[in-house]
């Protein structure tokens, strides 16, 4: 296979079905890359002493996809050797231990893919219009990301 046949691709998906680590990691594998880095954000069963039952995510889907595409473009400018990027985020109810978000990046060497994955999750949380609601035993709370620029602008 000629490297020109393995053109860099971005795989962005927002969906209500369970996310698959295998599916996301397979998307970014390339024979020209020696590294695939993954971030998997899962639902934990507690928050500040409260028992979490599950999470619920909502998104402004078209804007979220546009913002994620911008993140992918930024990654390619900062780390030109990155080959493929996959960002899958779950919407709706996400039970305890299941993935809310999976990000995968392939590159020839590990440093670029690791740095790019960290940049992706941090920037996603700061700029993408996806909202999280934590459901507890007897109450719920909409959570704002501390990284989110619009949530902190009026404080």
C-alpha positions in Angstrom: 0.0 0.0 0.0 1.3 3.4 -1.0 1.0 6.0 1.8 -1.1 8.2 -0.5 -3.8 5.5 -0.4 -4.0 5.9 3.4 -5.0 9.6 3.5 -5.6 11.1 6.9 -9.3 10.8 8.0 -11.4 12.1 10.9 -14.2 9.9 12.2 -16.7 11.9 14.3 -19.9 10.4 15.7 -22.5 11.4 18.2 -24.8 8.5 19.0 -27.2 7.2 21.6 -26.0 3.6 21.3 -23.2 2.0 23.4 -19.7 3.0 22.2 -17.2 0.4 21.2 -13.5 0.8 22.0 -12.7 -1.9 19.4 -14.6 0.0 16.7 -13.1 3.3 17.4 -9.5 2.0 17.7 -9.9 0.0 14.4 -10.9 3.2 12.6 -7.5 4.9 13.2 -5.1 2.0 12.7 -2.7 2.5 9.8 0.3 0.5 8.5 2.3 3.8 8.6 1.7 4.3 12.3 3.4 2.7 15.3 1.1 4.4 17.8 -2.6 4.4 18.5 -3.5 6.4 21.7 -6.9 6.2 23.3 -8.9 8.1 25.8 -12.0 6.5 27.2 -14.2 8.6 29.5 -16.6 6.4 31.6 -19.4 6.9 34.0 -18.3 6.5 37.6 -20.7 5.6 40.4 -20.0 8.7 42.6 -19.5 12.4 42.7 -18.6 14.3 45.9 -20.0 11.7 48.2 -23.3 11.2 46.2 -24.2 8.0 44.6 -24.5 8.4 40.8 -27.1 6.2 39.1 -26.3 7.2 35.5 -25.4 10.1 33.3 -27.5 11.7 30.6 -25.9 13.7 27.7 -27.5 16.2 25.4 -25.9 18.1 22.5 -26.5 20.7 19.9 -25.5 18.0 17.4 -24.7 20.0 14.3 -22.7 22.6 16.2 -20.9 19.9 18.3 -19.9 18.1 15.1 -18.6 21.4 13.7 -16.6 22.1 16.8 -15.1 18.6 16.8 -14.0 19.1 13.2 -12.2 22.3 14.3 -10.5 20.3 17.0 -9.3 17.8 14.4 -8.0 20.6 12.2 -6.1 22.1 15.1 -4.6 18.7 15.9 -3.3 18.3 12.4 -1.7 21.8 12.5 -0.1 21.2 15.9 1.0 17.6 15.1 1.3 17.2 11.3 2.4 13.5 11.6 -1.0 12.5 13.0 -2.7 10.1 10.6 -6.3 9.4 11.7 -8.5 10.8 14.5 -11.7 9.4 15.9 -14.0 11.1 18.3 -17.2 9.2 19.4 -19.4 10.7 22.0 -22.5 9.1 23.5 -25.8 10.9 23.9 -28.7 10.0 26.1 -28.4 7.7 29.1 -24.9 6.3 29.9 -24.9 3.7 32.7 -22.2 3.2 35.3 -18.9 1.9 33.8 -19.9 2.5 30.2 -18.1 4.9 27.9 -19.4 8.5 27.4 -16.5 9.4 25.0 -13.8 7.6 23.2 -11.0 9.4 21.4 -8.4 7.6 19.3 -5.4 9.1 17.4 -2.8 7.3 15.3 0.7 8.6 14.4 4.0 7.2 13.5 5.4 7.8 17.1 3.7 7.7 20.5 4.5 11.3 21.7 2.3 12.9 19.0 -0.7 10.6 19.4 -0.6 10.9 23.2 -0.3 14.7 23.1 -3.1 14.9 20.5 -5.5 12.7 22.5 -5.0 14.9 25.6 -5.5 18.1 23.5 -8.7 16.6 22.0 -10.4 15.7 25.3 -9.4 19.0 27.0 -10.6 21.1 24.0 -13.8 19.1 23.6 -14.7 19.7 27.2 -13.9 23.4 26.9 -15.6 24.2 23.6 -18.1 21.5 22.3 -21.8 22.0 23.2 -22.5 18.7 24.9 -24.1 18.9 28.3 -24.0 16.3 31.1 -26.7 15.6 33.7 -25.8 13.5 36.7 -28.6 11.4 38.1 -28.3 10.6 41.8 -30.5 8.5 44.0 -32.9 11.3 44.9 -31.9 14.3 42.8 -30.0 15.3 39.6 -27.6 18.0 38.6 -26.6 19.5 35.3 -22.8 19.7 35.3 -20.8 22.4 33.7 -17.2 21.6 32.6 -14.8 23.7 34.6 -12.9 24.0 31.3 -15.9 25.4 29.4 -15.4 29.0 28.4 -19.0 30.0 28.1 -19.9 28.6 31.5 -17.3 30.7 33.3 -17.7 34.0 31.4 -20.4 35.5 33.7 -19.0 34.6 37.1 
